[in-house]
């Protein structure tokens, strides 16, 4: 009886924990935004406007005013995105990143956040053609990488060999790694998508494609 209860309890936890964590993180982010803007000069201006108009008791008008404020925040974010998409904006952002990354303590947090954002939002994965395996860094050790190009004229002219360009990412941060040129015959394509390959590397090999974790099977082992 206790084993059955434990099995159902674990099953319920596995279903609910991702939901709870997702809600918690979203709530945490919302609270951060509210906390940063609650005492801002814009909110003060809005409150003064509401008091001046004498509409404190009209919930609809107050709601409309704050919705306009929210719209202004969204427009501001879009404006920042528009600026950073041009050459001048990119240079300014790079200088800002370099400056912040020189500050003690702050640089560790900021650089980590930059890597996380880059991992989530970067289009770099679109440059990966296939997930491949090569013997690297030595024979008998197999590394998983991404095929980035099927030709490298410079290496071919130098050594007379057809090679593939392969990027071997580090784990769990696949935004860094080693770029190597491997003879075609030594590159083996793996039966998995680029997305699955990224998940495999980010998880340190825990989330492997084709493997399903059975709760009942895990309970039997216990």
N, C-alpha and C positions, 0 to 999 in steps of 0.2 A: 504493500500500500504506500509506504513512504517513497519507494522508488518511483512509483507512478506519479505521485504528487511532485517529486523533484523533477521528473521529466517534463511535466506540464509547466512547472514553474520556469525551468530553463527555456522552454519553447516560447513562453510568454515574454520572458526577458529579452530574448533574441529579437522578437518582433517589435517590442516597445522601445528598447534602448536606442536604436537609430532614430526613431521618431522623437524621443525625448531630447536626445543630443542635438538634433536639427532645430527643434523648437528653442532649446536653450541658447544655441549659438545665434539664431536669428534675433531672439529677445535681447541677447547681450549686445549685438550690433545696433539694434534700435535704441537701446538705453544709452549707448555711447553717443549716437547722433543727437538724441534728446539732451543728454548731459552737456554736449558741446555747444548746442544752439539755444538751450533754455535761457541762459543769461547773456546771450549775445546782444549786440546793439540793435540788430534787426528785430528781435523779439521785443526789446524795449520800445522800439519805435511803433511796432504793431500794437502793443499794449496801450501806449499813449494815444494812438489813433482811436482805438476802441473807446477809451475813456473820454476823449474829446468829442467823439460822435455820440456818446451816451448810449451805446448799444450793448452795454455789459450784460443786460438781461435778455438780449436777443441771441439765442444760441445759434440760430441759422447764419446770421450775419457774421458772428465770431468765427463760426466754422468756415465760411467762405473766405474770410480774411486769412486764416491759417492755411487754407488750401492754396491760396495765392502765394503765400510764403513758401509752401512746399514746392510749388511750381517754379518759383524763383531759384530754389536750391537745385532742382533738376536742370534748369536752364544754365545755371552756373557750372554744374558738372559737365554738361554738354559743351559749354564754351571752353572749359579747361581742356577737354578732349580734342576740340577743334584746334586749339592753339598748339597742343603737343604733337599734332599730326604734321605740322609743317616743320621745315628745317630749323627755323629760329627757335620754335618751341622745344624741339628735341635737344638742341644745344643747351637751352636754359635748364631743361630737366636734368640733363647729364651733369651740368655744373652743380645743380642743387643736390643731386645724389652724391656726387663726389665730396661736396662740402659736409653733408650730414654724416657720411661714412667716415669722416675724419674725427668726429666727436667721440670721446670715450664713452663707453657703456651704450650710448644711443646707437652707435654704429652696428653693434651686434644685433640689436633688435631690428633696426631699419633694414640692414642687409638681408636678414632672414625673411622679413616681410617682402622685400623686393623679389627674392627667389621664389617665394610661394606665389605671389601675384604673377610672376613671369611664367611659372609652371602652369597655372590655371588658365591664363589669358593668352599666352603666346601662341602664335600660328606656326611655331617652329616645327611642330609635328607634321605639318603639311609637306615639309621638305623631305621627310622620311618616306622612302619608297616601299621598303620591305623590312621585315624583322629577320635577321640572319644570325648565324652562329659561326664563329671563327675560333681557331686555336690561338688564344692570346691570354696572357703575355708569353706563354711558352707551350710547347707541344704537350698534349695530354690534359691541358686546362682549357675548358670551353667557355667562351664569353659570348653573351648575347649583345648584339648591336643593331644598328639601323643602317640599311643601305641608303646612301645619300646621292651617289652618282655611279653610273655604270661605265664611265670612261674617265681616264686621267691621262691626257696626252703627254704631260710633262714626264710622268713616271714611265710611260710606255716608250717614249723616245730615249730616255736615259738607260733603261734596263732591257728594252725589247720585250716586255711582258705586258699582257693585257691585265689590268687590275681594276678592282672596284674600290670606290671610296666608302669606308665604313666608319661610323661614329660609335664608339664604345662609351656609353654613359656611365656615370657613377651612381651608386645607390646609397641613400634613397633620393638624391637630388639629381635627376637626369638632365638638368640644364648645363652641367659641366661633365667633362669626360676627355677621352682621347680620340683623336682623328688618326686613322691608320689606312694604309693602302695595301690591299690583300689580293694576291693572284686569284683570278676568277675560279679556278678549280678548288681553291681552299675556302671559298665562301659557300655556306649551305643555308638555303632559305628555310625558314621555320613556318610551320602551318599555324600562324596566328596573325591577327591584325596588329597594326601599329599601336592602336589604342590598348590592346591587351598586353603588348610588349611594354608599353609605358607603365601600366598598372603593375606588371610583374616586377619591374625595376624599382618603382617607387615603394612597393611593399617589401622590398628585400627578398623577393622570391616566395612570399607567403601567398599572395593572390596569383595563382597560376591558372591559365586558361584550361578548360576541360576538367578541372577538379571541382567537385561539389562537396560541400561539407554537410554530412548527414548528422543531425542532432541525435537521432535515436542510436546511430552507430557509435557516436562518441560516448553516449551514456552507457552503452553495453560494455565499452572498454573500461569505463570507470568501475 
